[in-house]
Amino acid sequence: MNKTLAILFLLFLSLTTHAQNFNFGAITYDDYEFDRKKLDSNANAIVLKEFGTASVQRDDNTGSLELIFEHHVKIKIYNKEGFKEANIVIPTYKDESREETISDLKASTFNYVNNNFVETAMDKKAIFIENRSKYTRLTKFTLPNLKEGSVIEYSYRLKSPNLFNFKTWEFQSDIPKVISEYLVYIPGIYNYNVSLRGFQKLTDQKVELSKECLRLSGVAIDCSKINYMMKNIPAFMEEDNMTAPSNFKSAIYFELSDVQNLNGGKTAFTKTWKDVDYELSSYKTLGDQMKRKDVFKDLIPEITKESTTDLDKAKAIYNYIKKQIKWNNYYGKYAEDNIKRALEDRSGNVADVNLSLIAALSAAGLDAEAVILSTRDNGTVNKLYPVMSDFNYLVAKVNVADKSYLLDATEPLLPFGLLPLRCINDQGRVINLKKPSYWIDLKASQKTTTSYILTGKMTTDGKIMGTLTTHTMGYAAYSKRRDILRYNSPDEYVEKLDERLTRIKILDHKISNLDSVENSLIEKYEVEFTINDGTNKNQFYFSPFFINTISKNPFNLNERTYPVDLGAASDERIIINVLLPEKYQLLEKPKDMAIALPNAGGKYLLQTGLDENTISMNQILQFNNAIYQPEEYLFLKEFYSKIIQNQKTEFLLKKVN
């Protein structure tokens, strides 16, 4: 689906583009009456027209080059569910010395009243600026006077110092689009690598020469004028179990390859990994920090005093860093200052924490490396050539004997060797100070495992009294530990849990290994719940599917064009044994099942029965892969459908006279 589009800085003959912006406020009756069945009869809103343009221009005040991006869009709202499309968020980015700015912002809502279109312009006071982070600012506004059937329109101009990535254009969004056009003017001295991501194809692409579009130092420079067009674009439908939507939405991406200098030389921006390795190893905020063994040299003997093996040493150092340096919730592949300061302040960003871990491991004589990566919500990285802006995170890698372990000390509740789920995203690049860098797969080192065992007795008045024991490991244990520790105590957690459970009452509890993250988390609850009201003691229904019931299929699309990414393989087991007070006959029961996904991708096993006076259920749900490809989607959908259908059935028990 990734398709490289070459930009040719040549004179193109007789190639005329028809790209043209549309007049603001020129709403027509055809806009108002647009039949959504032409694209998607279920759409809550549809983009009628979208036009963008980007060009490189010289700032008269500063003399520097900047990117000017203009965006104009018109959207038809069909119902109240479509009102959310009138909540607009425009991100802008900045660093220490430069920032993007927005100007010429205007927005209006158009309603058809008494055979005329009535415009309600947005008040400028309705624009809200939010500083999302140190480097990101959000411009937010909501269009006024929304009604079912409204047409909304907005446009703005963005000025950016970032010429490296030019400006990405997303053809696809969460609502369908009739037409989306992007017109770019790229100076002949700039050479960009351009790629079209996503499943949708361009409807048209045309190129022509734009003479003297830019003047630098008195020299006139021609531009390539390129028009990208896509029509009748379906909405991108997000589902659970996916990485960043930007990996799959149809969009045009630009990355600067090189610039032809006016004096005849060329400056290359697309580097080799050999070049990047050298730079990173000498960066004060990365390579230099990896070398800071001196920070931990005197601490290591005390940290590892009870360690008998290298693996024990690595675990002791990992646990030490987790306790000593608290993550400040900022991502980063570079240290904010230096690891000595982070250790003194006992706080730092992701890189501060994990570069400290690497330095400490190295100080103990262990083979430690850095791994730079892109988190799941940041998208995948370019594998063809190094693009450092793709990476936003850094973790540690330690090699012990013939095994290697990926470590992130920002999460105290994760065991040794298990990365946070946010890091499980394709591949990362291993940075070694003495050897060439290389790619490494980012995979979960543990299965997510959960088991539930309920052993109980049913009383004559229709209650079940028993013990429910839960064991969790991997991401399930991490998630549960995090939930428990949000409360002041485990007792408070159980109290709130009891309040949320409508059918089950918790009488007593015991939680083990809450702080022992290397072991499975064990929860033991004494419970009571009612399965019937006791009005008919001779015959009653009883559903055994009250633990993690699957009532909704997570996969509802007719087709999915991107993978199902669970993050890790999983195994869930449920065992229920209930002793009945008297002898009963089993008239109906859920059907025993043994279904599997193709290529040993997973299975669901169910066995239920009545043996003597004990009613039982054994259920296993396994997913053996972390990632399932789009062609496997319908198998997953059908797999869940069969499970859900069967879990609607119950036991029917009749008392034996």
N, C-alpha and C positions, 0 to 999 in steps of 0.2 A: 504494500500500500504506500510505502514511502517512495517518492519519485523525485529524483533530482532534476531541477529545471535550470538549464544553463542560461546565464545572462550574457548576451553577445553585444559588445559595444562596437557595433558596425553600423554603417548606413543601410537602413532597410528601405527598399524601394516599394512604393505603392501599397504600403500597409497602413491603412487608415483605421484608427480606433473610433468608436462611437461612445466612449466613456464620457459621461456628462453628469454633473451634479444636478439635482432637481431643486426647484424653487421652494423655499420654506413657506408653508401655509397654503400651498396650492392643492388643497384637498378636493377631490372630485367625488361625484356620486358613485362612480365605479369603486373607489376606495372604500366608501361606506358600505356598499352592497357586495363586497368581494365574497364570493362563495368559497368557504373553507374546504368544501368537498374536493376542490381542485387539487388540494395538497394533503389535507388531513382533516377528516370530518370530526375528529375528536379534539382538535386544537382549541385551546382556550384563548390563544392570541396568535397572530401571524405577522411577520415582518413583510410589509408590502414592498418597500424599497429600502436599500441600504447602499450608501456610497461613501467611500473613503479615499483620501489621497495623501501621499507622503512625498516630501521632497527635501533636499538638502539646501539650506540657504545660509547666507552670511549675515550675522548680526551686526548692524551698523554701529552699535554702541561699543561692543567688545571686540569686534573683528573676528570672532570665532565662528566656526561652522556649527550649525544646529539642525536638528530634524524638525520639520514642521508637519504635523499630522492633523488632518481634519476629518471629522466623522459626522455623518448625517444619517438619521434613520427615521422611518415612519412605520408605525405599528397599529394594526387593527385589534381592538379588544372585543372579544365575543361575549364573555360572561365574567362573573365576579372572581372566578378562579384565575382569570387572566389579569386581574388588577395588579398582581405582583410584578408584572412586566413594566409597570410604571414606577417601580422603585429602582432607581439607577445608581450604580456605584462605579466611579471611574478611578482606578488606582494610578498614582504617580509615584516616582521613585527619586531618591536623592542619595548623595554621599556627603562627605565632609565639605566639599567645595561647590558642588553643582547639584541642581535639582530640576525636575520637570515642572512646568507650570501650565495651567489651563486658563484660557480666555475665551471671549466671544461665546459664552455658554447661553443658549436660549432653549426654552422648552414650552410647548403649548399642548393643550387638549382641545380637540374639536368634536362638538356634538351637533347632531342634525336636529334642529328645532324649527318647526313651522316652515319647512321646505328650504331652510337656509343653514349653512354651517356657522356655528357660533364658536369663536375662539376664546379660550380662557388661558391667558399667558401666565406662566409661573412667575411668582414674585421672587426676585433675587434673594430676598431674605430667607427663602425656603432652602437655600443651598447650605449644606452642613459639611464642615471639614473635620475629619477624624484622623488623628495621628495613630495609625495602626501599630507602627514600630519605629525604631530609630531611622529606618530607611524607607518606610512606606507611608504614604498619606492617601486617604480615601476622600474623594469628593462625592457627596451623597445628595440626592434630591428625589422628590416624589412629584409626579405631575398632578395638577389639581383637577377638581371637578370631574372625577371619573364616573362613567356610567357604562352599563352594558351596551356595546355598540360604538363606544368612543374610538376615535382615531387619535393617537398621540404622536408627537414629533419632537425630536430634539437634535441639537447639533452643538459642536464645540470645536475648539482649536487647541492642540497640545503642542508645546514647544519643549524639545528634549535635547540634552547634550550628548545623548547616547547614539552614536552612529554605528557602533559595532553590530548591534542586532537590528538596525534600521527600525522597522515597526511591524510586529506580527499582525496578521489579519485573520480573524476567525470567521470563516464562511458559515460554520455550523454553530448553532446555539441550542438552548433548551426548547425553542419554539421553531416551527417551520419558517422558511423564507422564500418569497417569490423570486427575488433577485438580490444578489449581493455582488457589488463591484468594487474593485480596489485598483486605483491608478497610482503608479509610482514613477517618480523621476529620479533616476540614478545617474549621477555624474560619471562621465567616461573614465575619470581617474580612479573610481572606486569599483572594485571587483567583489561581488558577493556570491557566496554559496547559497542557493535558494532551494528549499524543499517544500513539497506539498505533502502534508501528513493527512491521514484519515482515509475513510472508505469512499467518500464522494469524489467524483472527478470534475475537473474544470469543464464548463460549457464552452468557454472560449478564452483564448489568450492571444493578444495582438501586441506587436511591438513596432515603434517607429522612432525616428530621430527627432529630438527636440533641440534645435540649434541654440547655442549660447544661453543655456539655462542657468549658468553660474559664472561668476567672474571672480578670479582669485589673483591678487597681485597684478592686476591689469590684464590677465590672460583670460580669454573667453573659453569656456568649457562646454562642450555639448553633453546632452543627457540621453540615456535610453528611456523612452517613455513607454511603459509596459502596463497593459490593461489586463487584469485577471477578472474573469466573470464566472459566476456559478448561478444557475437557475433551478427553481423547484427543489429546494434543499430540505430534506426531512429533518425533523427535530432530532437532536442527540438525546437519547433516553438513558439517563443514569440509573444503574441498579447497584445494589450492595455488592461487595466483593470485587472491587476494581481499584486500580491505581488512579493517578491523576487523569481527569477527563481530557486534559491537553494532549495526552498520549494518543488519543483516538479521534478527537474532533477534527473535522476537515479544516485545515488552516494553512496559510503560507508563512514560512519562517525564513528569516534572513540572517546570515552570519558573515561578517566581513572577512574576506580572504586576504586582500592586499590593496595598497593604495599606491598609485603611480605619482611620484613626486614631480613637481614642476621643473626641477633641475635635471630630470631624467632618471633618477634612481627610483627604487621601489622599496616600500616598507611592507613586509609580510606580517600579517596578523594571525593567519592560520599556521600554527607551529607544529613541530613534531613532538612526540612525547619525550624524546631525548632532550629537546630544548626545555620543555616544561619541567622535567625531572631536575635539571640543573637549577632552574629558577626556584622551584619549591624547596629544594634542599638547602638553599642559601637564604630563603625568606626569614626575616627576623620573627615573624609570627607563625611559622610552621617548622621548617627544617631546623632552625636554630633552637627552637624549643624542644624538639625531639632529642637534641644533643645535651640537654641540661641535666646530665646525671648528677652534677654537683648539688642540685637542689635536694636530692634524696639520698645521697651517698651515706650520710651519717644516720639516716633514719632506717635504712634497710635492715641492718642486723636486728633491731628491735621488732620490726614488722614481721620478719621471717624466722624468728627465733624458734618457733615450734614446727617449722616446715622441714620435712625430711627429703622431699623430692622437688624437682623443678616445678612440677605441676602444683604442688602444695604452695610453693613460693608465689607462683603466679596468682593463685586464688587468694592468698593472704594480702598481696599488694592490691589486687582488684577490690577486695573488701575494704581495705584501708582508704583508698581513694574515694570509694562510694560514701564513706562516712565523713571524710575530711573536707571534701569540696562539694558544695551544694550547687546543682545546676540552676542558673538564673532564668531558665526557660527560653533563652535565645539560641537559635541554631548558628552554625558557622563552621567554616573549614580553616579559619585562621584564629589565633588567639587574640583576645581583645587587647591585651597588654603583654604579659609574660606569665609563665606558670609559677614563678616564685611569688608574684603578687597574688595570683589566684589561690595559692596554698595559704598565704598569710591572711587573705581576706575570707578564705573558706567559701569562695563563691566564684563562679565563672560561667562562660558560655560553653556550648558543647565541645568546642576545640580546646578551651582551657582545661576542661576536665579530662578529656581523653589524651591530650598531649602530655598532661601530667602523668597519666597512667603509663604512657609509652616511655617517658623518661625514667619513671620509677622501675619499670620492668627491665629497662636497659641497665640501670644502676645495679640491679641484682644479678647482672650477667646473663639475662635472658634475651632471646632473639625477638625483638619487638619491631613492628612496622606500623605505619599509618595507612588507613584506607579512607579515601575521599569518595563520597557517594552523593546521590540525589535521593531525597526522601520520597515516599510514595505520593505525597500531595504536590511534589515539585516536578514530577515527570521523569522520563528516562533520559539518559545522557547520550550525546552523539558519540558513536564508536569510530567514525571514519577519521576524525582528527580531534585534537584536544580543544574543548570549549570550556574554559574554567568557570564561566558563569552558570554552566549547567549544574555544577556541584554546590551543595549547600550544607554539607554535614561531614564530620570526620569521626571515625572510630578507630580503635586499636586492634591490631592483630598480633598474637603471640604464638610462636612456634616452639612446641615442646616435643622432643623426640620426633616421631614421624607424624604428629598431628598438629593442626593449627586451630586456633580459637579466635573468633571475632568477639570483641568486648566493647561495651558501652557503659561507662561508669556513671552515667547521668541518672540511671534508674535503679535505686537501691533495692527494689522488689524483684529484679530479674536475676536468675541464677547465672553463674559463670558460663559464658559461651553462648548465651541466648541474647540476640540483638532485639531491641524494641521493634514491634511490628512496623513502625514507620520507616525503618531502615531496610526492610525486606523488599527490595525493589531492583530487580534485574541484576546488574553488576556494579561493582565499585572498582576503583583503581588503587592498587597497592603501591604506596610510596616507600621505597627503601633508600636509605642514605648512601648505600654502597653499590646497589645493583639497579638495573633498569626497572622501571615500573611495569606493572602487568595487571590484567583484569582478573577479578575473582567473582564467582557467583555469590549473590547475597541470598542465602537460604536459611530458613529456621532450622536450628540444630536439634530441636525437640518437636515431637508430636504434641498437639494439644489433646490431652486425655482427661476424661471425666468419667467417673463411675458413681452410680447411685444404688444403694442397697437398702431396701425397706423390708424389715421383718416385723410383723405385727399380728395382732389378734382382733377379730371382730366380736363385738359384744352383742347381746341379744337385742339391744335397742338401736342397732344399725351404726354404731361407731367403730372406728378402727383405732386401736391404741398400739403404738409401736415405736421402733427406732429407725431413723433415716440417717444413714452414714454416707457422706460424700467425700470422694478423693479427687483432687484436681492437680494437674501438672501442666507445665508449659504456659502458653498465653492465658489459658483458662484460670490457672492459679494466680498469675500476675493480676489479671482483672479482678478476681475475687479478693485478693489481698488489698488491692488499691481501694476497692469498695468498703471493705471493713475498716481500713485505717482512716477513712474520711470522718469516721465518728470518734468520739472521745474515748470509747472503749468497745471491746467486742460485745459487751452486754447491751450497750446502746444500739449497736448495729442489729443484734438479734431482736431487740424490742421493736425497732422500726420495720424489720423484716416480718415480724409477726403481725404488725398492723397492716402490711400490704397483702398478706396472704388471706384470701377471703374464705377458703375452704379448710385450711389447715391451721391448727392452733399449736404453738410451740410451748411445751411444758417445761423443758429443761434443755441445756445445750453445753457442749464442750468443743472448743476450737483448738486444734493442735498444729504446731509448726508454722504459726503465723509469721514469726521472724526468721524461721529456718528456710530460706528461699531455695536451698538446694534440695529440699525434701518436698514430698507432696503435701499439699494443704489438706488437712482432715477436719471435717465438720461433722459433729454427731449431735443429732437432735432427737429428743423424746417428743413425739407428736401425737395429736389426736385430731381426727376429722370424721365427718359423718358422710356415709355413702347412701343412706336412705332415711326417710323420716320415721320409719318403724310402723307406718300404718298398715303395710302389708308384709308381714313377717314370713309368709309362705312363699312369696315370689317377688324378686326385685332385680333391677338392673344395676350393674356396677361397671364403670369404665376404669380400666387400669392405666389409661393414658393421662395421668394428672401430673407427671414429672416431665418438664420440658416438652409439652405437647406441641406438635407441629400443626398449626392451624392455618398457616398462610404460606403459600408457595413463594419463595424469594425470587423466583424466576418467572416473569410474566410476559416477556416480550415474545413476539412471533419469531424474531431473529435477533441475535446479538452479534455485533461485528467486532467485538473486542473480548479478550479472555476473561474468564471467571477466576479471580485471584483471591484465594482464601488466606494467603499468607503462610499457612502451614498445613500439613496433613493433620487429620483429627480422628479421634476414636472416642465414642460415647457409648457407655453400657449402662443399662438399667435392669436391676433385678428386684422383683417384688414377690414376696411370699406372705400370704395372709391366712392364718388359721381360722376357719369358720367355727361358730359355737355349736352348730349341729350339723347333721348330715344333709347335704344338698345335692341335687341333680343339676348338671350343667346342660341347659337347653340350647343356649346360643353362646357363641364366643367369637372374638376377632379371628379372622383367618390367619393361620400361620403363613409366614412369608419368607422367601429367600430370593431377593432380587439383587442384581449386580449391575454396575456401570461397565461399559465396554473397556477392554484392555486392562482389566484388573484395577479400574479407577476407584472402586469403592463398592460397598455392599450394605444392604439392610437385611437383618435377620430378626424374625419375631417368632417366638414360641409361647403359647399360652395353654393353660390346662387346669384341670382339677384332679388332684391325686390324694386319695383318702379325703381328708377334710381341709386340705390346703390348696388354695387357689394361687396360681403362680403366673408370672410373666417374665420372660427373658428377652431383652431387646438390645441389638447391636447396630450402631450407625457409624460407618467408617468412610472416610474420604482419604484415599491413599496418595492423592496428588495435592500439591499446594496450588497448582495452576491447571485449569482446564481450558482448552482452546475453543474458539467460537463454534467449530463444527461439532463439539461435544455438548453444546448448550441445550439442545432439545432433549438429549438423553437425561441431563440433569433435571430439566423441567418435568419430564415424564416420571422420573425416579421419585421426585417429591410428590407429584400428583397421586401416585399409587400409595405412598405412605399416608398422606393426608386422608385419602378416601378410606383406608382401612382403619385409621385411628378414630373415625366417626362411629365405629361399631363398639358394642359393649358385651360384657358377660350378662346372660340372663340365668339366674339361679332359682331353682324351685326346691322348696323344702321337701325332704323325703319323709313321708308319714310312717 
